[in-house]
């Protein structure tokens, strides 16, 4: 199992090239008007237990086969986009330019004696929609989904891709060479101004495991898995400037992404007791809880207030071929793990009435013919 997600660090270098002087060394009083912002992207292993708690693998009990289902954590982005915003004299963003970089970095041209805001984020997303007014916000959200999520209270939205971002606020590019490191090579010398930033996750992974107890009777399995799992009460997007999620309470849908039922497992329940049962699971990418900066709460261990319930809606596949929707309150689990983690729900299938569970339909479309009462064979010619 992959225990890591990728923690991406940016080293931002303002490189201003000077001419080569072979006869003597000159002390520059100021630097050239134009400079280059050189962005070096480095990737580090960052363990999920930092975000999810050191015991997350103990709490996660589904046998996840990465060769079939993929990694449970984050993966390395393939590219990075830089939005460079010019700040005017009254501290307003007045315009911006965009540059696509590789996941190893690239260069952006800047002007000395100027101030900039810079936003970096991975540019390999497929489902995320970005919107901006060019200055006051840069908002990321996902497309709506018309499929039923078993909750009519909220709008239905697709899962986002993994999104990493970093915001550098009010970077002043000075022309004072004393603020730079002077570097020489065979072509001359140049000045390097270095700033460190970190691309951190702006979307959060939840591993949802549903434990099913008392799931067998004389007729076999009562619950055979789930058609769909959704969570209502989540945010619908995030502002890349403030890292605050939207205040709307929306729903994220796991689209055909529920993993198969694993039978007859010894499970450790949330209260610490053990029981024999079945388990199925899903990996869900989300924007997290609405109206908060989740990483702030995670880093400060602050208390999160949620003014509504966060519910998991599970479309259980019964053995009679029907879907039975069950709703479970997971508010406290989301508050405990605002930046992703393990969400556990326990279902006792004996609580679902037998007449709802029904019997498994017979193969063959339901037609059951009998020849016991057929009459004697009669041969006849058919005229065509």
DRENLUM-317426 format. One line per field, with one value per residue: residue number from 1; residue in three letters; x, y, z of N, C-alpha, C in turn. Coordinates in steps of 0.2 Angstrom, whole numbers, plus 2048, in hexadecimal, padded with zeros to 3 digits. Example, Ala and Ser with C-alpha at 12.3 -4.5 7.8 and 13.67 -1.06 7.14 Angstrom:
! residues 2
pos c(1;2)
code c(ala;ser)
n_u c(842;840)
n_v c(7E4;7F5)
n_w c(827;823)
ca_u c(83E;844)
ca_v c(7EA;7FB)
ca_w c(827;824)
c_u c(842;840)
c_v c(7F0;800)
c_w c(827;827)
This chain:
! residues 384
pos c(1;2;3;4;5;6;7;8;9;10;11;12;13;14;15;16;17;18;19;20;21;22;23;24;25;26;27;28;29;30;31;32;33;34;35;36;37;38;39;40;41;42;43;44;45;46;47;48;49;50;51;52;53;54;55;56;57;58;59;60;61;62;63;64;65;66;67;68;69;70;71;72;73;74;75;76;77;78;79;80;81;82;83;84;85;86;87;88;89;90;91;92;93;94;95;96;97;98;99;100;101;102;103;104;105;106;107;108;109;110;111;112;113;114;115;116;117;118;119;120;121;122;123;124;125;126;127;128;129;130;131;132;133;134;135;136;137;138;139;140;141;142;143;144;145;146;147;148;149;150;151;152;153;154;155;156;157;158;159;160;161;162;163;164;165;166;167;168;169;170;171;172;173;174;175;176;177;178;179;180;181;182;183;184;185;186;187;188;189;190;191;192;193;194;195;196;197;198;199;200;201;202;203;204;205;206;207;208;209;210;211;212;213;214;215;216;217;218;219;220;221;222;223;224;225;226;227;228;229;230;231;232;233;234;235;236;237;238;239;240;241;242;243;244;245;246;247;248;249;250;251;252;253;254;255;256;257;258;259;260;261;262;263;264;265;266;267;268;269;270;271;272;273;274;275;276;277;278;279;280;281;282;283;284;285;286;287;288;289;290;291;292;293;294;295;296;297;298;299;300;301;302;303;304;305;306;307;308;309;310;311;312;313;314;315;316;317;318;319;320;321;322;323;324;325;326;327;328;329;330;331;332;333;334;335;336;337;338;339;340;341;342;343;344;345;346;347;348;349;350;351;352;353;354;355;356;357;358;359;360;361;362;363;364;365;366;367;368;369;370;371;372;373;374;375;376;377;378;379;380;381;382;383;384)
code c(unk;unk;unk;unk;unk;unk;unk;unk;unk;unk;unk;unk;unk;unk;unk;unk;unk;unk;unk;unk;unk;unk;unk;unk;unk;unk;unk;unk;unk;unk;unk;unk;unk;unk;unk;unk;unk;unk;unk;unk;unk;unk;unk;unk;unk;unk;unk;unk;unk;unk;unk;unk;unk;unk;unk;unk;unk;unk;unk;unk;unk;unk;unk;unk;unk;unk;unk;unk;unk;unk;unk;unk;unk;unk;unk;unk;unk;unk;unk;unk;unk;unk;unk;unk;unk;unk;unk;unk;unk;unk;unk;unk;unk;unk;unk;unk;unk;unk;unk;unk;unk;unk;unk;unk;unk;unk;unk;unk;unk;unk;unk;unk;unk;unk;unk;unk;unk;unk;unk;unk;unk;unk;unk;unk;unk;unk;unk;unk;unk;unk;unk;unk;unk;unk;unk;unk;unk;unk;unk;unk;unk;unk;unk;unk;unk;unk;unk;unk;unk;unk;unk;unk;unk;unk;unk;unk;unk;unk;unk;unk;unk;unk;unk;unk;unk;unk;unk;unk;unk;unk;unk;unk;unk;unk;unk;unk;unk;unk;unk;unk;unk;unk;unk;unk;unk;unk;unk;unk;unk;unk;unk;unk;unk;unk;unk;unk;unk;unk;unk;unk;unk;unk;unk;unk;unk;unk;unk;unk;unk;unk;unk;unk;unk;unk;unk;unk;unk;unk;unk;unk;unk;unk;unk;unk;unk;unk;unk;unk;unk;unk;unk;unk;unk;unk;unk;unk;unk;unk;unk;unk;unk;unk;unk;unk;unk;unk;unk;unk;unk;unk;unk;unk;unk;unk;unk;unk;unk;unk;unk;unk;unk;unk;unk;unk;unk;unk;unk;unk;unk;unk;unk;unk;unk;unk;unk;unk;unk;unk;unk;unk;unk;unk;unk;unk;unk;unk;unk;unk;unk;unk;unk;unk;unk;unk;unk;unk;unk;unk;unk;unk;unk;unk;unk;unk;unk;unk;unk;unk;unk;unk;unk;unk;unk;unk;unk;unk;unk;unk;unk;unk;unk;unk;unk;unk;unk;unk;unk;unk;unk;unk;unk;unk;unk;unk;unk;unk;unk;unk;unk;unk;unk;unk;unk;unk;unk;unk;unk;unk;unk;unk;unk;unk;unk;unk;unk;unk;unk;unk;unk;unk;unk;unk;unk;unk;unk;unk;unk;unk;unk;unk;unk;unk;unk;unk;unk;unk;unk;unk;unk;unk;unk;unk;unk;unk)
n_u c(804;803;80A;80C;80A;80D;817;81A;826;82B;838;83B;843;84A;852;85E;867;878;884;894;8A4;8B4;8C0;8BF;8B7;8A7;89D;88C;880;872;866;862;853;84A;846;848;83D;841;83B;83C;837;835;833;82D;82C;81E;816;806;802;805;7FB;7EF;7F0;7FA;7F5;7EE;7EF;7EC;7DF;7D9;7D2;7CE;7D3;7DD;7E1;7EE;7F2;7E7;7DE;7E5;7EF;7EC;7F0;7F6;7FC;80B;80A;809;80D;80F;806;809;802;805;803;802;805;7FE;801;7F8;7F6;7EF;7EA;7ED;7EF;7F3;7FF;801;809;80E;817;823;822;82E;832;835;836;831;82F;832;831;83D;83C;82E;81E;817;809;809;803;803;7FF;7FA;7F9;7F3;7E6;7D5;7C8;7C5;7BF;7C4;7C2;7C3;7C4;7CF;7D6;7D0;7CC;7D0;7C9;7C5;7BB;7AF;7A6;794;78A;77E;779;771;774;76E;76A;760;761;76D;777;77F;78F;79E;7AC;7BC;7CC;7DC;7E3;7F0;7F8;800;802;80A;80C;80D;81A;829;833;843;850;85C;86B;871;867;867;86F;87F;883;88F;894;89B;897;895;88E;880;872;869;859;851;843;839;82B;81C;813;804;7F7;7E7;7DB;7D3;7D5;7CA;7C9;7BC;7B5;7AA;7A3;79B;790;789;785;781;775;76A;768;773;77E;778;77A;783;78C;78F;787;78A;792;790;794;78C;78C;798;7A5;7A5;7AF;7BF;7C8;7D7;7DF;7DC;7DA;7CF;7C0;7B1;7A1;796;78C;78F;78E;798;79C;79F;7A3;79F;7A9;7AA;7B1;7B3;7A9;7B1;7B1;7AD;7B7;7C2;7BE;7C2;7B9;7B3;7B1;7BB;7B9;7B9;7B2;7AB;7A8;7A3;7AB;7AB;7B2;7B7;7C0;7C1;7C2;7C2;7BC;7BC;7B6;7AA;7AD;7B9;7CB;7D3;7E0;7E5;7DE;7E2;7F0;7F0;7E8;7DC;7CA;7BD;7AE;79E;790;786;780;78B;789;78A;785;77F;77D;778;77A;76F;76B;760;761;75D;760;764;763;76D;770;77D;784;792;799;7A1;7AC;7B1;7B4;7BE;7C8;7CD;7D5;7D4;7D4;7CF;7BF;7B3;7A5;798;78D;77F;778;76D;764;75D;74E;748;73F;743;750;74E;74E;75B;75A;756;760;75F;755;749;73F;737;734;729;727;71F;712;70F;707;704;711;70F;710;711;70F;717;712;71B)
n_v c(7FA;80B;816;824;835;841;84E;85E;869;87A;883;893;89D;8AD;8B2;8BC;8C0;8C6;8CF;8C9;8CC;8CC;8D2;8D9;8D9;8DF;8E8;8E8;8F5;8F5;8E9;8E2;8E7;8DD;8CD;8BB;8B0;8A2;892;884;874;868;857;84F;840;83F;83A;832;830;83C;844;83D;836;82C;81F;81B;811;806;808;808;7FB;7F5;7EA;7F0;7EF;7F5;7F3;7F0;7FB;806;814;818;825;835;83A;83E;84E;852;85E;870;87F;890;89F;8AF;8BE;8CF;8DC;8EC;8FD;8FF;8F4;8EA;8DC;8DD;8D8;8C8;8BB;8AB;89C;88D;880;872;864;865;872;883;892;8A4;8B4;8C3;8D4;8DF;8E8;8E7;8E0;8D0;8C4;8B3;8A4;892;883;872;86D;863;85E;857;858;863;874;884;895;8A6;8B8;8BF;8C5;8C6;8BA;8A8;89B;88A;87C;86F;865;865;857;84C;841;836;839;834;83E;84B;858;85F;866;85C;857;852;849;852;853;84F;85D;868;876;886;896;8A5;8B4;8C5;8C6;8CF;8D5;8DA;8E6;8E6;8E0;8DB;8D3;8C7;8B8;8B6;8AE;8A5;8A0;898;8A1;8AD;8B7;8B6;8BB;8B3;8B2;8AA;8A1;897;88C;882;876;871;865;869;863;855;844;837;828;81D;811;803;7F9;7EA;7E2;7D2;7CC;7C1;7B4;7A6;7A6;7AC;7BA;7C9;7D7;7DC;7E5;7F6;802;80F;81D;82C;83C;848;859;85F;86A;873;878;882;891;896;8A0;8A3;897;892;889;887;88E;887;878;86A;85A;84C;840;82F;828;81A;813;80B;7FF;7ED;7E1;7DA;7CB;7C3;7C8;7CB;7D9;7E8;7F2;803;806;7FE;7F1;7E0;7D8;7CB;7CE;7D6;7E1;7F0;7FD;80E;81A;82C;83B;84C;85D;860;866;873;885;887;888;87A;875;87F;87C;86F;871;879;872;876;878;873;87A;874;878;870;85F;852;846;835;82D;81D;812;804;7F4;7E8;7D6;7D2;7DA;7E7;7F8;7FF;80D;814;81F;827;830;839;844;847;83F;846;852;84F;84A;855;857;84B;839;82A;824;81C;811;808;7FB;7F2;7E4;7DD;7E6;7EA;7E7;7D6;7D5;7DF;7DD;7D1;7C3;7BB;7BE;7B2;7AC;7B0;7B8;7B7;7AE;7A0;791;783;772;768;766;766;762;753;750;759;758;764;76C;77B;788;793)
n_w c(800;7FC;806;806;801;7F4;7F9;7F3;7F0;7ED;7E7;7E5;7DA;7D6;7C9;7C3;7B5;7B3;7A9;7A3;7AA;7A7;7AB;7B7;7C7;7CA;7D5;7D5;7D5;7D4;7CD;7BD;7B4;7AF;7B5;7B8;7BF;7C6;7C8;7D1;7D3;7DF;7E5;7F3;7FE;808;816;817;824;82B;828;82A;836;840;842;837;82D;835;839;82C;824;818;80C;801;7F1;7E8;7DB;7D4;7D8;7D9;7E1;7F2;7F6;7F2;7E2;7D8;7D0;7BE;7B9;7BB;7BE;7BD;7C3;7C2;7CA;7C8;7D4;7D8;7DE;7E7;7ED;7E6;7DC;7CB;7BE;7B6;7B1;7A9;7AB;7A6;7AD;7AF;7B9;7C0;7BF;7B9;7B0;7B3;7AE;7B6;7BC;7C4;7D3;7D5;7DB;7DE;7DE;7DF;7D9;7D9;7D2;7CF;7BE;7B8;7B9;7B6;7B9;7C0;7C0;7BD;7C2;7C1;7C5;7C1;7CB;7D9;7DD;7DB;7D7;7D9;7D4;7D1;7C4;7C3;7C7;7C1;7C5;7D1;7E2;7ED;7F6;7F7;7FC;7F9;7EC;7DF;7DC;7D2;7D7;7DB;7D2;7D9;7E0;7E2;7E9;7EB;7F3;7F1;7F8;7F5;7F0;7EE;7E2;7E3;7DE;7E4;7E5;7F1;7F7;7F0;7EB;7E4;7D6;7CC;7BC;7AD;7A3;7A9;7B6;7C1;7CB;7D8;7E0;7EC;7F1;7FC;7FA;7FC;7F4;7F9;7FD;7F7;7F5;7FD;802;806;80D;80D;816;818;823;824;82E;834;828;821;81E;81D;810;80A;806;80C;809;7FB;7F8;7F2;7E8;7E7;7F0;7F9;800;809;80D;80A;805;7F5;7EE;7ED;7F1;7EA;7EE;7FC;801;807;808;7FF;805;803;805;7FE;7F4;7F2;7E6;7E4;7D6;7CF;7D6;7E1;7EB;7EA;7F4;802;80A;81A;824;832;83B;842;84C;84D;85B;861;863;85C;84D;843;832;822;816;80C;801;7FD;7F4;7F6;7EF;7F5;7F8;805;815;816;814;81B;81F;81D;81F;828;834;836;838;844;84C;84F;855;84C;846;840;838;833;830;82A;81F;81A;80C;807;7FA;7FB;7F4;7F3;7F5;7ED;7E2;7E3;7E8;7F7;801;80D;81B;823;831;831;836;841;83F;833;838;841;838;82E;822;81B;81C;824;823;82C;82B;833;82F;834;82D;830;835;82A;823;820;815;80D;80A;802;7F6;7EC;7DB;7CF;7C2;7B0;7AC;7B3;7AD;7AE;7A8;7A6;7A0;7A4;7A3;795;786;77B;76E;75E;74D;740;730;72B;721;717)
ca_u c(800;807;809;80E;808;813;818;81D;829;82D;83D;83A;849;84A;859;85F;86E;87C;889;89A;8A9;8BA;8C5;8BE;8B0;8A3;897;886;87C;86C;866;85E;84C;846;84A;845;83B;842;837;83F;832;838;82E;82F;827;81B;812;7FF;801;805;7F4;7EA;7F2;7FF;7F2;7E9;7EF;7E9;7D8;7D7;7D2;7CD;7D9;7DD;7E6;7F0;7F3;7E0;7DA;7E9;7F1;7E7;7F2;7F7;801;80E;807;80E;80E;80D;804;80A;7FF;809;7FF;806;802;7FF;803;7F3;7F6;7EA;7EC;7EB;7F0;7F7;801;801;80F;80E;81D;823;822;835;832;835;838;82C;832;830;834;83F;838;827;81B;813;807;80A;7FF;806;7FB;7FB;7F5;7F1;7DF;7D1;7C1;7C5;7BE;7C7;7BF;7C6;7C3;7D5;7D9;7CE;7CC;7D1;7C4;7C5;7B5;7AE;7A0;78F;789;776;777;76E;778;76A;768;75D;762;773;779;783;795;7A3;7B3;7C1;7D2;7E1;7E6;7F6;7F9;804;801;80F;809;811;822;82C;83A;847;855;861;86F;872;862;868;875;882;886;894;896;8A0;894;895;88B;87A;86F;863;855;84E;83D;836;824;81A;80D;800;7F0;7E1;7D6;7D5;7D3;7C7;7C8;7B6;7B4;7A3;7A3;794;78F;783;783;77F;770;76A;768;779;77F;772;77D;788;791;78C;787;78C;793;791;794;789;78E;79F;7A6;7A5;7B5;7C4;7CB;7DE;7E2;7DB;7DA;7C8;7BB;7AA;79D;790;78C;78D;78F;79D;799;7A4;7A0;7A1;7B0;7A9;7B5;7AF;7A8;7B5;7AD;7B0;7BD;7C2;7BE;7C3;7B4;7B5;7B2;7C1;7B7;7BA;7AC;7AB;7A4;7A5;7AD;7AD;7B5;7B7;7C4;7BD;7C6;7BD;7BF;7BC;7B1;7A9;7AE;7BF;7D1;7D4;7E7;7E6;7DB;7E6;7F6;7EF;7E4;7D6;7C4;7B9;7A7;79B;789;781;783;78F;786;78C;77F;782;778;779;777;76C;76C;75B;763;75B;764;761;767;76E;773;781;787;79A;79B;7A6;7B2;7B4;7B7;7C5;7CD;7CB;7D9;7D4;7D5;7CB;7B8;7B0;79E;796;786;77D;774;767;760;759;749;749;73B;746;756;74B;752;75F;757;759;763;75B;750;742;73A;737;72F;729;724;71C;70B;70E;703;708;714;70B;714;70D;713;716;712;71E)
ca_v c(800;811;81A;82A;839;845;855;861;86F;87E;888;899;8A1;8B2;8B1;8C2;8BF;8CC;8CE;8C6;8D1;8C8;8D6;8DB;8D8;8E5;8E8;8EB;8F9;8F2;8E4;8E3;8E8;8D7;8C7;8B5;8AC;89B;88D;87D;870;862;853;84B;83C;842;834;833;830;843;847;839;833;826;818;81B;80A;801;809;806;7F4;7F2;7E7;7F4;7ED;7FB;7F1;7F1;801;80C;816;81C;82B;83A;838;844;851;851;864;875;885;896;8A5;8B5;8C4;8D6;8E0;8F3;901;8FF;8ED;8E6;8D8;8E1;8D4;8C3;8B7;8A4;898;885;87D;86B;862;866;879;887;899;8A9;8BA;8C8;8DA;8E1;8EE;8E5;8DB;8CB;8BE;8AD;89E;88D;87D;86D;86F;85C;85C;856;859;869;87A;88A;89B;8AC;8BF;8C1;8C9;8C5;8B3;8A3;896;883;878;869;866;862;850;84C;83A;836;838;832;844;851;85E;862;865;856;858;84D;849;855;850;851;864;86B;87D;88A;89D;8AA;8BA;8CB;8C5;8D5;8D4;8E0;8E6;8E6;8DA;8D8;8CE;8C1;8B4;8B7;8A7;8A6;89A;89A;8A6;8B3;8B6;8B8;8BB;8AF;8B3;8A4;8A1;890;88C;87B;874;86D;863;86D;85E;850;83D;833;821;81B;809;802;7F3;7E7;7DC;7CE;7CD;7BB;7B0;7A0;7A7;7AE;7C1;7CE;7DD;7DA;7EB;7FD;805;816;820;833;83F;84E;85E;860;870;872;87B;885;896;894;8A5;8A3;890;891;885;88B;88D;883;871;866;853;849;839;82A;826;813;813;807;7F9;7E7;7DF;7D5;7C7;7BF;7CB;7CD;7E0;7EC;7F7;80A;806;7FA;7EA;7DC;7D4;7C8;7D1;7D8;7E8;7F3;803;813;820;832;842;851;864;860;869;87A;88B;887;886;874;875;883;878;869;873;87C;86D;87A;875;874;87A;873;87A;86B;858;84F;83F;830;829;817;80F;7FD;7EF;7E2;7D0;7D2;7DE;7EE;7FD;802;813;815;825;827;837;839;84B;847;83D;84B;857;84C;849;85A;856;845;834;824;825;815;811;801;7F9;7EB;7E3;7DA;7EB;7EB;7E2;7D1;7D6;7E4;7D9;7CC;7BD;7BC;7BC;7AD;7AE;7AE;7BD;7B6;7AA;799;78D;77C;76E;762;766;767;75C;74F;754;759;75B;767;76F;782;78B;79A)
ca_w c(800;7FC;80C;805;7FB;7F2;7FB;7EE;7F3;7E7;7E8;7E0;7D9;7D2;7C6;7BF;7B2;7B2;7A4;7A5;7AA;7A8;7AD;7BE;7CA;7CC;7DA;7D2;7DA;7D3;7C8;7B7;7B5;7AE;7B8;7B7;7C5;7C4;7CC;7D2;7D6;7E2;7E7;7F9;801;80D;818;819;82B;82D;827;82C;83C;840;842;831;82A;83A;838;825;824;812;808;7FB;7EC;7E4;7D4;7D1;7DA;7D9;7E7;7F6;7F8;7ED;7DD;7D6;7CA;7B8;7B7;7C0;7BB;7C1;7C2;7C5;7CB;7CA;7D9;7D7;7E3;7ED;7F0;7E3;7D6;7C5;7B8;7B7;7AC;7AB;7A8;7A7;7AF;7B0;7C1;7C2;7C0;7B3;7B1;7B2;7AD;7BA;7BC;7CA;7D7;7D5;7E0;7DB;7E2;7DB;7DB;7D6;7D3;7C9;7B8;7B4;7BB;7B1;7BB;7C4;7BD;7C0;7C1;7C4;7C3;7BF;7D0;7E0;7DF;7D6;7DA;7D6;7D5;7CC;7C0;7C6;7C5;7C2;7C8;7D8;7E7;7F3;7FA;7F3;7FF;7F6;7E5;7DE;7D8;7D1;7DB;7D8;7D2;7DE;7DF;7E6;7E8;7F0;7F1;7F3;7F9;7F5;7EE;7EC;7DE;7E4;7D9;7E8;7E5;7F7;7F8;7EC;7EB;7DE;7D3;7C6;7B7;7A7;79F;7AD;7BD;7C2;7D1;7DA;7E5;7EE;7F6;7FC;7FB;7FC;7F1;7FD;7FA;7F7;7F5;802;801;80C;80C;810;817;81B;826;824;833;834;821;81E;820;81A;808;808;807;80C;806;7F7;7F6;7F1;7E1;7E7;7F6;7F8;806;808;811;809;801;7EE;7EB;7F1;7EF;7EA;7F2;803;803;80A;804;7FE;80B;801;807;7F8;7F5;7ED;7E4;7E2;7D0;7CE;7D9;7E7;7EA;7EB;7FB;805;80F;820;826;839;83B;849;84B;850;862;863;863;856;84B;83C;82D;81B;815;806;802;7F7;7F5;7F4;7EF;7F7;7FA;80C;818;813;818;820;81C;821;822;82E;83A;837;83B;84A;850;852;855;846;847;83A;83A;830;830;824;81E;814;809;804;7F6;7FC;7EF;7F6;7F1;7E8;7DC;7E4;7EB;7FD;803;814;81C;82A;833;831;837;846;83B;82E;83C;843;832;829;81C;818;820;824;826;82D;82D;835;82E;836;827;833;836;824;824;81B;80F;809;807;7FD;7F4;7E6;7D5;7CB;7BB;7AA;7AB;7B6;7A9;7B1;7A4;7A8;79B;7A7;7A1;78E;783;776;768;758;747;73B;72B;72B;71B;717)
c_u c(804;805;80B;80A;80E;812;81C;820;82C;832;83D;840;849;851;859;867;871;881;890;8A0;8AF;8BF;8C5;8B7;8AD;89E;891;882;874;86C;861;857;848;84A;846;843;83C;83F;83A;83A;836;833;831;82A;824;815;80B;7FE;802;7FF;7EF;7EB;7F6;7FC;7ED;7E9;7EC;7E1;7D5;7D7;7D0;7D3;7DA;7E3;7E8;7F1;7EC;7DD;7DE;7EB;7EC;7E9;7F2;7FC;805;80B;80C;810;80C;80B;806;806;802;805;803;802;803;801;7FE;7F1;7F0;7ED;7E9;7EB;7F4;7F9;801;806;80E;815;81D;823;829;836;833;837;832;830;82E;834;836;83B;830;825;817;80F;807;806;802;801;7FC;7F6;7F3;7EA;7DA;7CA;7C0;7C4;7C1;7C4;7C2;7C3;7C9;7D9;7D7;7CE;7CE;7CE;7C4;7BF;7B5;7A7;79B;78D;781;774;775;773;774;769;766;75E;768;773;77E;789;79A;7A9;7B8;7C7;7D6;7E3;7EB;7F6;7FE;803;806;80D;80E;818;824;833;83E;84D;85C;865;871;86D;862;86F;878;885;88A;894;89A;89D;894;892;884;877;869;860;851;849;83B;82F;822;813;80A;7FA;7EB;7DA;7D8;7D1;7D0;7C6;7C2;7B6;7AE;7A3;79C;794;789;780;781;779;76F;76A;76E;77A;779;774;783;78D;78D;78C;78A;78D;793;791;791;78C;795;79F;7A6;7AA;7BA;7C7;7D3;7E2;7E2;7DB;7D4;7C4;7B5;7A6;797;792;78A;78F;794;79B;79F;7A1;7A3;7A8;7AF;7AD;7B1;7AF;7AD;7B2;7B1;7B7;7BC;7C3;7BF;7BE;7B6;7B5;7B7;7BF;7B8;7B3;7AE;7A6;7A7;7A7;7AD;7AF;7B5;7BC;7C1;7C1;7C1;7C1;7BF;7B6;7B0;7AA;7B4;7C5;7D4;7DB;7E8;7E3;7DF;7ED;7F6;7EB;7DE;7CF;7C0;7B1;7A3;793;784;784;786;78D;789;786;782;77C;77A;776;775;76C;766;75B;761;761;761;765;767;772;777;784;78E;79D;7A1;7AD;7B5;7B7;7BE;7CA;7CB;7CF;7D9;7D5;7D0;7C4;7B5;7A9;79C;78F;785;777;76D;762;75C;754;74A;745;73E;74C;753;74F;756;75B;75A;75B;75E;755;749;73D;73C;732;72F;725;720;715;70A;70A;708;70B;70F;70F;70F;711;711;717;715;71C)
c_v c(806;815;821;82E;83E;84C;859;868;873;883;88D;89D;8A7;8B3;8B7;8C1;8C6;8CA;8CB;8CB;8CD;8CC;8D8;8D9;8DE;8E4;8EC;8EF;8F7;8ED;8E6;8E4;8E2;8D2;8C1;8B2;8A5;896;886;879;869;85E;84F;846;83F;83D;836;833;837;846;843;835;82D;81F;817;814;805;802;808;7FF;7F1;7F0;7EA;7F2;7F2;7F9;7F1;7F8;807;80E;819;823;830;837;83F;847;851;858;869;87B;88B;89C;8AB;8BB;8CA;8DA;8E7;8F6;901;8F8;8E9;8E2;8DB;8DD;8CE;8BF;8B0;8A1;891;883;875;86A;863;86E;87C;88E;89E;8AF;8BF;8CE;8DC;8E7;8ED;8E0;8D7;8C7;8B8;8A7;898;887;878;86E;868;85A;85B;858;860;86F;880;890;8A1;8B3;8C2;8C4;8C6;8BE;8AE;89D;88F;87F;872;86A;862;85B;84F;845;83B;835;836;838;849;858;862;861;85F;858;852;84E;84E;851;852;858;866;872;881;892;8A1;8B1;8C0;8CA;8CC;8D3;8DA;8E0;8E7;8E0;8D7;8D3;8C8;8BE;8B4;8B0;8A9;89F;89C;89F;8AD;8B2;8B9;8B8;8B7;8B1;8AD;8A4;89A;891;884;87B;86F;86B;868;869;858;84A;83A;82C;81E;813;808;7FA;7F0;7E1;7D8;7CD;7C6;7B7;7AA;7A0;7AA;7B6;7C5;7D4;7DB;7E0;7F1;7FF;80C;818;827;836;846;853;860;867;86E;875;87E;88B;895;89A;8A5;89C;88E;88E;889;889;889;87C;86D;85E;851;842;835;826;81F;811;80F;801;7F3;7E5;7DA;7D1;7C4;7C1;7CC;7D5;7E3;7F2;7FE;80A;801;7F3;7E7;7D9;7D1;7CC;7D2;7DF;7EA;7FA;808;818;826;838;847;858;865;864;870;87F;88B;886;880;873;879;87F;872;86B;876;877;871;876;877;874;879;874;875;864;856;848;83B;82D;823;814;807;7F8;7E9;7DC;7CF;7D7;7E5;7F2;800;807;814;81B;825;82E;836;83F;84B;844;842;850;855;84B;84E;85A;84F;83F;82E;826;81E;816;809;800;7F2;7E9;7E0;7E0;7ED;7E6;7DD;7D2;7DB;7E1;7D4;7C6;7BF;7BA;7B7;7AF;7AC;7B3;7BC;7B1;7A3;794;786;778;768;761;767;761;758;753;754;75C;75E;76B;777;785;792;79D)
c_w c(800;802;80C;800;7FA;7F5;7F7;7F1;7ED;7EA;7E3;7E0;7D4;7CF;7C1;7BC;7B1;7AC;7A7;7A5;7AC;7AC;7B5;7C1;7CC;7D1;7D7;7D7;7D9;7CD;7C2;7B8;7B4;7B2;7B6;7BE;7C3;7CA;7CC;7D6;7D9;7E5;7ED;7FB;807;810;819;820;82F;82D;82A;833;83B;83F;83C;82E;82F;839;831;824;81D;80F;801;7F7;7E7;7DD;7D1;7D2;7DA;7E0;7EB;7F7;7F2;7E8;7DB;7D0;7C4;7B6;7BC;7BC;7C0;7BF;7C6;7C4;7CC;7CF;7D8;7DE;7E9;7EF;7EC;7DD;7D0;7BF;7BA;7B1;7AE;7A8;7AA;7A8;7AF;7B7;7C4;7C2;7B9;7B5;7B0;7B2;7B2;7B9;7C3;7CD;7D6;7DA;7DC;7E0;7DD;7DD;7D6;7D7;7CD;7C4;7B4;7B7;7B5;7B3;7BE;7BF;7C1;7BE;7C4;7C1;7C1;7C5;7D7;7E2;7D9;7D9;7D6;7D8;7D1;7C9;7C4;7C3;7C6;7C4;7CF;7DD;7EE;7F8;7F6;7F6;7FC;7EF;7E4;7D9;7D8;7D6;7D7;7D6;7D8;7DC;7E4;7E5;7ED;7EE;7F5;7F3;7F9;7F5;7EB;7E8;7DF;7DF;7DD;7E8;7EC;7FA;7F5;7ED;7E4;7DC;7CD;7C2;7B2;7A3;7A3;7B4;7BD;7C9;7D2;7E0;7E7;7F3;7F6;7FD;7FA;7F9;7F6;7FA;7FC;7F7;7FA;801;807;809;810;810;81B;81D;827;829;832;82C;81D;822;81C;812;806;80A;807;808;802;7F5;7F6;7EA;7E1;7EE;7F5;7FF;805;80E;810;805;7F9;7EA;7F0;7EE;7EF;7EE;7F9;806;807;806;804;804;809;803;801;7F9;7F0;7EC;7E2;7DC;7CE;7D1;7E0;7E6;7EC;7F3;7FD;80B;814;822;82E;839;842;848;84F;858;865;863;85C;854;844;838;826;81B;80E;807;7FC;7F9;7F2;7F5;7F0;7F7;801;80F;816;817;81C;81C;820;823;828;834;83B;83A;842;84F;853;851;84F;847;840;83C;836;831;829;824;819;812;805;800;7F6;7F7;7F3;7F2;7EC;7E2;7DD;7E8;7F1;800;80A;816;823;82B;834;833;83C;843;837;832;83F;83E;82D;822;81A;81D;81F;827;826;82F;82E;833;830;831;82A;835;830;824;81E;815;80A;806;802;7FC;7EE;7E0;7D2;7C4;7B6;7A9;7AE;7B3;7AB;7AD;7A6;7A2;79E;7A4;799;78B;77E;771;762;753;743;736;72C;724;71B;711)
